[in-house]
Every structure is written in structure tokens, then in C-alpha cells.
Amino acid sequence: MAAGGLLDVLGVAAVVLDERGRIVLWSPQAEEMFGFSAQEALGRPAAQLLVEEERRPQVLELFGRVMSGQGPWAGVFPVRHRDGNVIRVEFRNMRLVAEGGRLFALGIASKERTLRRVERDVALSSRLVDQSPIGLAVLDTGLRYVLVNAALERIDGVPSGEHLGRTPCEVLPHLDTAIEVRMREVLASGEPVLDEVTTGIRPADPHREHAWSASFYRLEDQAGRIIGVAVSVVDVTEQHQAALTAARARRRLSLIADASIRIGTTLDLPTTARELADVTVPEVADVAAVDLLDAVLAGPAPGGDPGEVRFRAMAIKAADRSPALRAADPIGEVARYGARRLVAQCVRTGHPVLVPQVRDPDFARVARDADAAELLRQAGLHSYLAVPLIARGEVLGALDLKRTRTPAPFDADDMVLATELAARAAVCIDNARWYQQQRHATLVLQRHLLPPRHTADPPGLAIAHRYQPATTAHETGGDWFDAIPLPGERTALVVGDVMGSGITAAATMGQLRTNTRTLARLGLDPDEVLTHLDETTRDLGEAMATCLLAVYDPHIRTCRLACAGHLPPVLVRGNHPPRLIDLDPGAPLGVGDVPFRTTDLHLRAGDDLVLYTDGLVEVRDQDIDQRLEALTDLLAGPHRDLEDTCDLLLSALRRPDTADDVALLIARVLS
């Protein structure tokens, strides 16, 4: 067996004396300790060799007591070294009885200084282990505890007696099993592991997750034999929780910043509601619904129950295919809830409603009916939060949040985050709501001011027309077209575009359209009509408009045209390429003091005259000449039905994101 151990550290020497006190055994350690070789020591009286003369009587007395059977003797005695120095040695002396009854004395010796150092080291080690605020333990090669200090008892919440002989995962069943894997790696490689953080549950505190920073290193004895693993553990739960709180705060700030970008990308109300639901799942909740008050969208319902709240479901989002989706109100439908419903309470008070732990009676106050409550139970709903959507002091609806698979319940921090997200989204939702209302009002006014879709064709002409509003409410309202019957079976064809947008532009357009109809019926030439319209436009203040007026006489098939800063019409004639009619462009109405000129154009049976506003052809990324060429190219070829031609031009030339409305009027000369 390999040497090593505490005896080697102590340098214990063994000496055996016969009955006369003569040395009969001299160990190598004795030779090293006292300096005398075996040849020099064996056979000589020990007292004579090792003890100064004045101390020999005392030694002989002690020797006699041991040999007479009065018991062993132990103590410190000064001994002479071969070099003449005196050293203090700790002795243990006892009598030995050999075969035949012969008596011997065994002396075991260690230098007092060495022994005291070892005793001090052991004492210090014991105190360090016992009094250390750091949890310390020693595990054998089977990873069973053999030593546990008081600090580790406190950290684990388990007495030391319940540690000893058991593995870490047996003592703490909820501990990550990877910790024992790491210990075995340390045993095998000898490479220490420092400050590895692990989490788990203490038996004494099962409702709170704890965190520990542990270091492991392999233990070896004096001979290099592996005897186990030493472990030091520090409870870092508070630091861990603080780090988690800081990380959660950073994630929430990031989520709020992300919401500022992702919510309100359009002025479409359902899209904005979906964006809010998308932002909250799964970062805040497992299921999110956005419900708006129907009174906010459609106005108060006449004769409604004053205790009832009517919601219109706008969006629903879940992190998975949860039964909670089927428990939600159908999108777009109106749902009626009594005052006890939690989401109704939320919008009535304008304050969040938080139910950290959903109990059985709570389901009836969360779900719309008994079937929905059962679906929520199946989904695992355990925590609920509703926050109001408030913009400009008005409650618009509620953000309804549920947790079904996330184990942590909603807390005060979640409520603050959800309220912040709801506040930001509510402004976007309110903007979309006002946009929707303004767009609806503008379109109603615009369509009311335009001619009806289906009217009788004027004499000698077939007419087709289209009006398409802009994609945003702020750009809608300025374009118009008209076909005005005149005396003598003549017809005035008009397209115009009021500069500006919104309801003001629509109202201006209505005034100009009415004046145009009145002036045209007076029998004035087109340039005279435009001159009077120019004066009318100047009377309207800042208003300006472009206009194209064509008066067709079916009896002589002549069309008289005048332009006020408008794009030229297109003449489509069989066997000829379509062409832009060359007119004096004039100046927009409202400029003033610019003359207008009338141009006569003779038409043939089958000719098409195409009048349009700039929303059909103007785009930002192409030159106007290219777009006009594209228009004439589309009109080339065999004659199509007029309605088909309108559809073709709009589908091919108008882009979905065009921020301008379009008026289109096509007149075909009949035979």
C-alpha cells in the first residue's frame, strides 16, 4: 500500500526498550528525529543516549513505573539530539509483554512543535468549518455527505444528521440533478467548478425558489488518493431575485418600446386591436382579448338596460391552441354583460381588476356563460387581469388578460405593465376610431354630392363612371365628375379635383359642382363657365381646383372643351392609337386673371372620350408622362364594354396605397 497519512505528517518515531532499558528497536523516524543511526542506538541504554545526566533519575523512575505495570505514561520531555541540542518531544510509553513473559517498553514520540502545529491546524480547521458563514460540506466518492457545517444546515434547511450518508438530491429532492453530474466530473477530472449558480426549493420554504452559488473541488490525501469532493455554498437568493427583477424590468421596458412601434401602424381599428393583443402574448399573458364599448363605436343603444355593458370583440390572441379561444366572444359581435362581470367592472370604474388566483366562483364573473366557464377551466385559467383602455379621458374598452400555462400569477408589476401598454394602445385605437368616423362622414358627404351610380344615358352618348375614395380619411373628398343635361339635347361632361382633402374639400367640391351645373345650363361656352367658376373659387378663400369641361352636341357630333389646369382627356378612336387631346391647359380655378380657351373637337360614332382625375395616374416613383403613356396603352386595341374599361383602368393603374381619390368618366358616341 502507498504511504501517506497523518502519521507521516507527525513524523512519529517508535523505540522499543528491554527490561534493562536498553534500545532493542530503532525506527527510521527515530533516526531522523534524534539524529542517531540504528547502529549507534541499538543495545545502548536509552537514558544514557538521549537524556542529560541531571534528568536521568526522573526518566528511570518513570520507566520503572511503566515496566511495573502501573500504566502508560504520556507527556513532553526534553531529549538530547545527536548534534548536542535539546529538543522537546511528546512521548507515549507503554509496557509490552512478549512470548515467554518477557517485558518491553514501547515509546512513540513526535516533536512537540510538529504536534502542536497539527493540533492547531486541526482546531483552526474545525473552527473554520463550524463557524464559517459559508456552507461547507465534504462528500465521499459516492457523493454521500460525511461532513456538514452549521451554515449549510441553515442554507438547506435540513439538520446535519439528515445530510450524513445521503446524496445532495436525496437531501433536496427539488435540486437540479445536473449538480451531481458536475460533482462526478470534478471527481473524475480534478478540475474545480467555481461559483456555479443553481436553483431549487428548500423543504423549509417550499413556496419560494432559492438560488445558491456553489464551488466544488476534489479532495486528495497525503498520498494523492481521491477521498471525495469538498463543497462550498452561498445562498444568493436575494441577489438572484434582484437580477431577475432587473432583467424583467429591462424586458418590460423593451416591450413598451416595441409596443410603440408595433401598435398603431395603420388607422384601421381591427388591425390596431390585433396589434395590441399580439404585443401582450406571450410576454404578459397566455390569452389576450381586446373589447371595445359598443357605445364608443356606434353610439348608445336606445332603450338599453342601464346596468348592462355592451362590448364589441375586436381581437383575440392565445399563445397556443387553448380552449380559452373558444370561450372568447366572437370577433365583431356585440356581447352584453351584467355589472358583476369583471371586465364590465373594469370599464365602469376605469380601474384595473386583478384576480391573482382564480377560484371556482370567479369563473362565472370572467366567462360570458357557463359553457365558456367550463372551457376556461379546461384551459387551466388560474390568474386574471383586466385593464381599461382610456384615451383623452374616455374609457374605450378593456384589455382582457388570462394566464393558463404560465405558472406565475399576475402581480402588481404585471398590472402596471399592462396599464402602460393599454394606455399607449388606447390613443392609437382612439385615433383609428376618429379616423373611421371622419372617413365615414367624408365618404357619405362625397357620395351624396356626386351623381347617382345608375342614371339614364344622355342623348347620343353611353356613359360609364367610377369614384374611388382615398385610402385615408385625410385625403378623401376633393374629386368629382358629372354629366349635366343641357337644352337642345346637349350634355356637359365634367371632371374636377379640389386641392386639399377631408370634409372641407368635399364641401368645396359640392359648391363647385352645384355652380358648374347652374352655369352650364345658362348656355355659356365652356371657357365662360370656367371663368365664372374661377371667380366663385376665389370667393371661397384659400380654395383651388382643377377642372375639365366638355359640352357635347349629338346633332353635329361636336364636343367643345375647356381646361382649368387639369390633365388632358384621351380620345379613343377605332383603327387609331388613343391620344391625349391637345388643349390649352389654363390655370387652376382660384388663381384668377388667367384666360380660358375653348377647343372644338369633332367626334365620330364609336369614339370614346376618357376624362379622369390625377389620382388615376400620378404616383411618386414614376414620371407623369410614363403614367399617361400607360393609360393610352391600356385603352388601345378593340373596343371593350365601358364598364369593363373602367374596371381595367382602375385595377391596372390605381395602387392600393394611393393617397388620393379618383374620379373617372368615359363617354362613348353612339351612332
C-alpha positions in Angstrom: 0.0 0.0 0.0 1.2 3.5 -0.6 2.5 5.5 2.3 0.8 8.7 3.5 -1.5 10.0 6.1 -1.4 11.8 9.4 1.5 9.7 10.9 3.7 10.9 8.1 2.7 14.5 8.8 3.5 14.0 12.5 6.8 12.1 11.8 6.0 9.6 14.6 9.1 7.7 15.8 9.0 4.3 17.5 11.5 3.0 20.1 11.4 -0.3 22.0 13.4 -0.9 25.2 14.1 -4.2 27.0 13.7 -4.7 30.8 17.0 -3.1 31.5 16.2 0.0 29.4 18.4 -0.9 26.5 17.3 0.0 23.0 16.3 -3.1 21.0 14.3 -1.4 18.2 15.0 2.0 16.5 12.7 3.1 13.7 13.9 5.2 10.7 11.7 8.0 12.1 13.6 7.8 15.4 16.9 8.1 13.4 15.5 11.2 11.7 14.1 12.8 14.9 17.1 12.2 17.2 20.0 12.1 14.7 21.4 8.7 15.9 21.7 5.9 13.5 20.4 2.4 14.4 24.0 1.2 14.7 24.7 3.9 17.2 21.5 3.4 19.2 20.8 -0.3 19.3 22.0 -2.0 22.6 22.6 1.2 24.4 20.7 2.4 27.4 18.1 4.9 26.2 18.5 7.2 29.2 22.3 7.4 28.7 21.9 8.1 24.9 19.0 10.6 24.9 18.8 12.2 28.4 21.1 14.6 30.1 22.6 13.4 33.3 20.6 15.5 35.7 17.3 14.3 34.3 18.2 10.6 34.2 16.8 9.7 37.7 13.4 11.1 36.7 13.5 9.1 33.5 14.4 5.9 35.2 11.7 6.4 37.8 9.1 6.8 35.0 10.5 3.8 33.2 10.2 1.7 36.3 6.6 2.7 36.8 5.6 1.7 33.3 7.5 -1.7 33.5 5.9 -2.5 36.9 2.5 -2.3 35.3 1.4 0.9 36.8 0.1 2.1 33.4 1.4 4.0 30.4 2.9 7.4 30.7 2.5 10.4 28.3 4.0 13.8 28.3 6.5 16.2 27.0 10.2 15.6 27.8 13.4 17.3 26.7 15.6 14.9 24.7 19.2 15.4 23.6 19.8 15.4 19.8 23.0 13.9 18.4 24.1 17.4 17.4 24.1 18.4 21.1 20.8 20.4 21.0 17.9 19.6 23.2 14.5 19.1 21.6 11.1 18.8 23.3 9.4 15.6 22.4 5.8 14.4 23.1 6.0 10.7 24.3 3.5 7.9 24.7 5.1 5.0 26.7 3.5 1.7 27.4 4.6 -1.8 28.6 4.6 -4.7 26.1 4.5 -8.4 27.1 6.2 -10.8 24.7 6.1 -14.6 24.4 7.7 -16.2 27.4 6.7 -13.4 29.6 9.5 -11.0 28.6 8.7 -7.4 29.1 9.5 -4.5 26.8 8.6 -0.8 26.8 7.3 0.9 23.6 7.8 4.5 23.2 6.1 6.6 20.5 7.4 10.0 20.0 6.7 13.1 18.0 8.3 16.6 18.1 6.2 18.8 20.3 6.4 21.6 17.8 5.1 19.5 15.0 2.3 18.0 17.1 1.2 21.4 18.4 1.1 22.7 14.8 -1.0 19.8 13.7 -3.3 20.3 16.7 -3.6 24.0 15.9 -4.3 23.3 12.3 -7.0 20.8 13.2 -8.5 23.1 15.7 -8.5 26.0 13.2 -9.9 23.8 10.5 -12.7 22.7 12.8 -13.5 26.2 13.9 -13.4 27.5 10.3 -15.8 24.8 9.2 -18.1 25.2 12.2 -18.1 29.0 12.4 -17.9 29.8 8.7 -20.9 31.8 7.3 -20.4 29.9 4.1 -22.0 26.5 3.8 -19.3 23.8 3.8 -19.5 20.1 3.2 -17.4 17.1 2.4 -18.8 14.2 0.3 -17.2 10.9 -0.2 -16.6 9.3 -3.7 -20.2 8.1 -3.7 -21.3 11.7 -3.2 -22.6 11.0 0.2 -22.3 13.7 2.9 -19.7 12.9 5.5 -19.4 16.4 7.0 -21.8 19.4 7.0 -21.3 22.6 8.9 -23.9 24.7 10.6 -24.1 27.3 7.8 -25.1 24.6 5.3 -27.7 23.3 7.7 -29.3 26.8 7.7 -28.9 27.2 3.9 -30.5 23.8 3.1 -33.0 24.0 6.0 -32.1 20.4 6.9 -30.2 19.2 10.0 -26.7 17.8 9.6 -27.9 14.4 10.8 -30.3 14.2 7.8 -27.4 15.0 5.5 -24.9 12.4 6.5 -24.9 9.3 4.4 -27.2 10.8 1.8 -26.6 12.4 -1.6 -27.5 16.1 -2.4 -30.5 15.2 -4.4 -31.7 12.9 -1.7 -31.5 15.7 0.9 -33.1 18.3 -1.6 -35.4 16.4 -3.9 -36.2 19.5 -6.0 -32.5 20.3 -6.6 -31.3 20.1 -10.2 -29.8 16.7 -10.8 -27.2 18.3 -13.0 -25.4 19.4 -9.8 -24.5 15.8 -9.0 -23.3 15.3 -12.6 -21.0 18.3 -12.2 -19.6 16.8 -8.9 -18.8 13.5 -10.6 -17.0 15.4 -13.4 -14.9 17.1 -10.7 -14.1 13.7 -9.1 -13.0 12.4 -12.5 -11.1 15.3 -13.8 -9.8 17.1 -10.8 -10.8 20.4 -12.4 -12.7 22.6 -9.8 -16.0 24.3 -10.5 -16.3 27.8 -9.1 -19.4 29.9 -8.4 -21.9 27.8 -10.3 -25.4 29.1 -9.6 -28.2 26.6 -9.2 -31.8 27.0 -8.2 -34.3 24.8 -6.3 -36.8 24.6 -3.4 -35.9 24.4 0.2 -38.1 21.9 2.2 -38.5 24.6 4.9 -39.6 27.2 2.3 -41.4 25.3 -0.5 -43.3 28.3 -1.9 -40.2 30.3 -2.9 -37.4 29.4 -5.4 -34.0 29.8 -3.9 -30.6 30.2 -5.6 -27.2 29.1 -4.4 -23.7 29.7 -5.7 -21.6 26.6 -5.2 -18.0 25.7 -5.8 -16.7 22.1 -5.9 -13.1 20.8 -5.7 -11.6 17.3 -5.4 -10.1 16.2 -2.1 -7.0 14.0 -2.0 -5.0 12.6 0.9 -1.2 12.9 1.5 -0.6 10.0 -0.9 -2.7 11.6 -3.6 -5.6 9.2 -3.1 -9.1 10.7 -4.1 -11.2 10.7 -0.9 -14.2 12.9 -2.0 -15.4 16.3 -3.0 -15.4 19.5 -0.9 -18.3 21.8 -1.4 -18.8 25.5 -0.5 -22.2 27.0 -0.9 -23.5 30.6 -0.5 -27.2 31.5 -0.6 -27.6 34.1 -3.3 -31.4 34.1 -3.4 -31.7 37.8 -2.8 -29.1 38.7 -5.5 -30.7 36.2 -7.9 -34.1 37.7 -7.3 -32.7 41.2 -7.8 -31.1 40.1 -11.0 -34.4 38.5 -12.2 -36.2 41.7 -11.2 -33.8 43.8 -13.2 -34.0 41.5 -16.2 -37.8 41.6 -16.0 -37.7 45.4 -15.9 -35.4 45.5 -18.9 -37.7 43.1 -20.8 -40.7 45.3 -19.9 -39.1 48.5 -21.0 -38.2 46.7 -24.2 -41.8 45.5 -24.6 -43.1 49.1 -24.1 -40.6 50.4 -26.6 -41.6 47.6 -29.0 -45.3 48.3 -28.5 -44.7 52.0 -29.5 -43.5 50.6 -32.9 -45.9 47.7 -33.4 -49.2 49.3 -32.2 -50.8 51.9 -34.5 -49.1 51.1 -37.7 -52.4 51.8 -39.5 -55.6 53.7 -38.9 -57.6 50.5 -39.2 -59.4 49.8 -36.0 -59.4 46.0 -36.1 -55.8 46.0 -37.1 -54.8 48.2 -34.2 -56.7 46.0 -31.7 -54.9 42.9 -33.1 -51.6 44.6 -32.7 -52.3 45.2 -29.0 -53.2 41.6 -28.5 -50.1 40.4 -30.4 -47.8 42.5 -28.2 -49.2 41.2 -24.9 -49.0 37.5 -25.9 -46.9 35.7 -24.7 -44.8 38.3 -22.9 -47.6 39.4 -20.5 -50.4 36.8 -20.8 -51.2 33.5 -22.4 -54.5 34.7 -23.7 -55.4 38.4 -24.6 -58.7 39.9 -25.8 -59.4 43.5 -26.8 -63.0 44.5 -26.3 -64.4 48.0 -27.1 -67.5 49.5 -25.8 -70.2 49.4 -28.5 -71.4 52.8 -27.4 -68.0 54.2 -28.3 -68.2 52.7 -31.8 -71.9 53.0 -32.7 -73.3 55.3 -30.0 -75.6 54.5 -27.1 -78.3 51.9 -27.8 -81.8 53.3 -27.4 -83.8 51.7 -24.6 -80.8 49.7 -23.3 -80.6 48.2 -19.8 -78.7 50.9 -17.8 -77.0 48.1 -15.7 -75.8 46.3 -18.9 -72.4 46.9 -20.6 -72.3 46.2 -24.4 -68.9 45.2 -25.8 -67.8 44.6 -29.3 -65.0 42.0 -29.5 -62.2 43.3 -31.7 -59.2 40.9 -31.2 -58.3 37.6 -29.5 -54.8 36.1 -29.3 -53.5 32.9 -27.5 -50.0 31.5 -27.1 -51.3 28.1 -28.1 -54.5 26.3 -29.3 -56.1 26.8 -26.0 -59.8 26.1 -25.2 -59.8 29.6 -24.0 -60.0 30.8 -27.6 -63.4 29.1 -27.9 -64.5 30.7 -24.6 -63.9 34.2 -26.1 -66.6 36.4 -27.6 -66.7 36.0 -31.4 -64.8 38.8 -33.2 -67.0 41.6 -34.5 -70.1 40.6 -32.5 -71.7 42.5 -29.7 -71.8 40.9 -26.3 -73.9 42.1 -23.3 -72.6 41.7 -19.8 -74.2 42.5 -16.4 -72.5 44.7 -13.9 -71.0 41.7 -12.0 -68.8 40.7 -14.9 -65.2 41.7 -14.1 -64.5 43.3 -17.4 -67.7 45.4 -17.0 -66.5 46.4 -13.6 -63.2 47.4 -15.2 -64.7 49.8 -17.7 -67.3 51.2 -15.3 -64.7 52.2 -12.7 -61.9 53.0 -15.1 -59.5 50.9 -12.9 -57.8 47.6 -13.4 -59.3 44.4 -12.0 -56.7 41.9 -10.7 -57.6 38.3 -9.6 -54.2 36.7 -8.8 -55.6 33.3 -8.0 -58.8 32.4 -9.9 -61.1 30.4 -7.6 -64.2 28.4 -8.7 -66.7 31.2 -8.0 -64.6 33.6 -10.1 -65.2 31.7 -13.4 -68.8 33.0 -13.6 -67.5 36.6 -13.4 -64.8 36.0 -16.0 -66.6 33.9 -18.6 -69.6 35.0 -20.7 -71.7 31.9 -19.8 -71.4 28.5 -18.1 -70.1 26.8 -21.3 -67.3 29.4 -21.6 -66.5 29.0 -17.9 -66.0 25.2 -18.4 -63.7 25.9 -21.4 -61.6 28.3 -19.2 -61.4 25.5 -16.5 -60.2 23.1 -19.2 -57.6 25.7 -20.4 -56.2 25.9 -16.9 -57.1 29.6 -16.2 -55.5 30.4 -12.8 -54.9 34.2 -12.9 -56.9 37.1 -14.5 -56.3 40.7 -15.2 -58.4 43.4 -17.0 -57.2 46.9 -17.6 -59.2 49.8 -19.1 -58.4 51.4 -22.5 -58.6 55.1 -21.7 -57.8 57.8 -24.2 -58.3 61.5 -23.7 -60.2 60.9 -20.5 -62.7 58.5 -22.1 -63.0 54.7 -21.4 -63.0 53.0 -24.8 -63.0 49.4 -23.7 -60.8 46.9 -21.9 -57.7 44.7 -22.4 -58.7 41.3 -21.0 -55.7 39.1 -20.0 -55.5 35.5 -18.8 -52.8 33.1 -17.7 -53.3 29.4 -18.3 -49.9 27.9 -18.8 -47.5 30.4 -17.3 -47.3 29.3 -13.7 -46.7 32.7 -12.1 -49.9 34.6 -11.3 -50.4 38.2 -12.3 -48.9 40.6 -9.8 -48.8 44.4 -9.3 -45.9 44.8 -11.7 -47.9 43.0 -14.4 -50.8 45.3 -13.8 -48.5 48.4 -14.2 -47.1 47.0 -17.4 -50.5 46.1 -18.8 -51.9 49.5 -17.9 -49.0 51.2 -19.7 -49.5 49.1 -22.8 -53.2 49.8 -22.7 -52.7 53.5 -22.3 -50.4 53.6 -25.3 -52.7 51.4 -27.4 -55.8 53.3 -26.4 -54.5 56.5 -28.1 -53.9 54.6 -31.3 -57.3 52.9 -31.0 -58.9 56.3 -30.4 -57.1 57.8 -33.5 -58.4 54.8 -35.5 -61.9 55.3 -34.2 -61.9 59.0 -35.1 -60.4 58.3 -38.5 -63.1 55.7 -39.1 -65.8 58.2 -38.1 -64.3 61.0 -40.2 -63.8 58.8 -43.2 -67.3 57.5 -43.0 -68.7 61.1 -42.7 -66.5 62.3 -45.6 -67.5 59.4 -47.8 -71.2 59.9 -47.0 -70.9 63.6 -47.9 -68.8 62.9 -51.0 -71.2 60.2 -52.3 -74.2 62.4 -51.5 -72.7 65.2 -53.6 -71.8 63.0 -56.6 -74.3 61.8 -59.2 -76.0 58.5 -58.5 -74.3 55.4 -59.8 -77.0 54.4 -62.2 -78.5 57.2 -64.4 -80.0 57.2 -67.8 -77.6 57.9 -70.6 -77.8 61.3 -72.2 -78.8 61.7 -75.9 -76.2 60.3 -78.3 -73.9 59.0 -75.6 -73.3 56.0 -73.5 -71.8 56.8 -70.1 -69.7 54.9 -67.5 -68.1 56.3 -64.4 -66.3 55.4 -61.2 -65.4 57.1 -58.0 -62.9 55.5 -55.6 -62.0 57.3 -52.3 -58.5 57.6 -51.0 -57.1 55.1 -48.6 -57.0 57.6 -45.7 -59.8 59.9 -44.5 -57.5 62.9 -44.6 -57.0 62.6 -48.4 -60.7 61.9 -49.3 -63.1 64.4 -50.6 -62.0 66.6 -53.5 -62.6 64.8 -56.8 -65.9 64.8 -58.7 -67.5 64.0 -62.0 -70.8 65.0 -63.6 -72.9 64.5 -66.7 -75.3 67.6 -66.9 -78.2 67.6 -69.4 -78.5 70.9 -71.3 -81.1 72.4 -73.6 -81.1 71.1 -77.2 -80.2 67.5 -76.1 -76.7 68.6 -75.4 -74.7 67.2 -72.4 -71.9 68.8 -70.3 -69.3 66.3 -69.1 -67.2 67.4 -66.1 -64.3 66.1 -64.0 -62.7 68.2 -61.3 -60.3 68.0 -58.4 -60.4 70.3 -55.4 -57.0 70.8 -53.9 -56.9 69.7 -50.3 -58.6 66.9 -48.5 -61.2 65.8 -45.9 -64.6 67.2 -45.2 -63.6 70.8 -46.2 -62.5 69.6 -49.7 -65.7 67.6 -50.0 -67.8 70.6 -49.1 -65.9 72.8 -51.6 -66.4 70.2 -54.3 -70.1 70.2 -53.6 -70.3 74.0 -54.1 -68.3 74.0 -57.3 -70.3 71.1 -58.7 -73.6 73.0 -58.0 -72.2 76.2 -59.6 -71.0 74.2 -62.6 -74.4 72.7 -63.2 -76.0 76.1 -62.8 -73.6 77.9 -65.2 -73.6 75.2 -67.8 -77.4 75.3 -68.0 -77.2 79.0 -68.9 -75.9 78.1 -72.3 -72.5 79.6 -71.7 -69.4 78.4 -73.6 -67.1 76.1 -71.6 -64.4 78.9 -71.2 -67.0 81.3 -69.9 -68.3 78.7 -67.4 -64.7 78.2 -66.1 -64.2 82.0 -65.8 -67.3 82.3 -63.6 -66.1 79.2 -61.6 -62.7 80.8 -61.1 -64.4 83.9 -59.5 -66.6 81.6 -57.3 -63.5 79.7 -56.2 -61.7 82.9 -55.2 -64.7 83.8 -53.1 -64.3 80.6 -51.2 -61.0 81.8 -49.7 -58.0 79.5 -49.9 -59.7 77.0 -52.2 -58.2 75.9 -55.6 -59.3 73.3 -58.0 -58.6 71.8 -61.5 -61.5 71.2 -63.8 -62.2 69.9 -67.3 -65.5 70.8 -69.0 -66.7 69.2 -72.3 -70.1 70.1 -73.9 -71.3 67.5 -76.5 -73.9 68.3 -79.2 -75.2 65.0 -80.6 -76.8 66.7 -83.6 -73.5 67.8 -85.1 -71.3 65.4 -83.1 -69.1 68.2 -81.9 -67.6 68.5 -78.5 -66.4 71.8 -77.1 -63.7 71.5 -74.4 -62.1 73.9 -71.9 -59.4 73.1 -69.3 -58.6 74.8 -65.9 -55.2 73.3 -65.1 -56.5 69.7 -65.5 -54.9 66.7 -67.1 -55.9 66.3 -70.8 -58.7 63.8 -71.8 -58.0 60.8 -74.0 -59.7 60.3 -77.4 -60.1 56.6 -78.3 -61.0 56.1 -82.0 -61.2 52.8 -83.8 -58.2 52.0 -86.1 -56.2 54.8 -84.5 -54.0 54.8 -81.4 -55.5 56.5 -78.4 -54.2 60.1 -78.0 -54.2 62.9 -75.5 -56.3 65.8 -76.7 -54.2 68.9 -77.1 -55.9 71.7 -75.1 -54.9 75.0 -73.7 -54.1 73.9 -70.1 -55.3 77.1 -68.5 -54.7 77.6 -64.8 -56.4 76.1 -61.8 -59.6 77.6 -60.6 -58.9 80.2 -57.9 -55.7 81.6 -59.4 -57.6 84.4 -61.1 -56.9 86.7 -64.1 -55.9 83.8 -66.4 -58.0 83.4 -69.5 -59.5 80.0 -70.5 -59.9 78.9 -74.1 -62.5 76.6 -75.7 -61.3 73.9 -78.2 -63.7 72.2 -80.7 -63.4 68.5 -81.3 -65.4 66.6 -83.9 -66.3 63.1 -82.9 -67.4 60.0 -84.8 -69.7 57.2 -83.9 -67.9 54.8 -81.7 -65.4 57.3 -80.3 -64.6 57.2 -76.6 -63.8 60.3 -74.6 -62.0 59.4 -71.3 -61.9 62.1 -68.5 -60.1 61.4 -65.2 -58.5 63.0 -62.2 -54.9 62.8 -61.3 -55.4 60.1 -58.6 -55.6 57.6 -61.5 -52.2 58.3 -63.0 -50.0 60.2 -60.5 -47.6 58.2 -58.4 -44.4 59.2 -56.6 -41.9 56.9 -58.3 -42.8 57.4 -61.9 -42.9 60.4 -64.2 -46.3 61.7 -65.3 -45.5 61.2 -68.9 -44.8 57.5 -68.3 -48.1 57.1 -66.5 -50.1 58.9 -69.2 -48.4 56.6 -71.8 -49.5 53.6 -69.7 -53.1 55.0 -69.7 -53.2 55.3 -73.5 -51.6 51.8 -73.9 -54.4 50.3 -71.8 -57.0 52.0 -74.0 -55.5 50.6 -77.2 -57.0 47.6 -79.0 -60.5 46.5 -79.7 -63.4 48.4 -78.1 -64.5 47.0 -74.7 -67.6 47.4 -72.8 -67.4 50.8 -71.0 -67.9 49.2 -67.6 -65.0 46.8 -68.3 -62.8 49.6 -69.5 -63.4 51.5 -66.1 -62.5 48.3 -64.2 -59.4 47.7 -66.3 -58.1 51.2 -65.8 -58.6 51.2 -62.1 -57.2 47.8 -61.5 -54.1 48.4 -63.7 -53.3 52.0 -62.8 -54.5 52.6 -59.2 -52.2 51.3 -56.5 -53.6 50.0 -53.1 -51.6 52.6 -51.2 -52.6 55.6 -53.3 -53.3 58.5 -51.0 -55.7 60.3 -53.4 -59.2 59.7 -54.6 -60.1 59.0 -58.2 -62.9 60.2 -60.5 -63.2 58.5 -63.9 -65.8 59.3 -66.6 -66.0 57.6 -70.1 -68.4 58.7 -72.8 -69.0 56.8 -76.0 -70.5 58.4 -79.1 -73.5 56.4 -80.3 -74.4 56.1 -84.0 
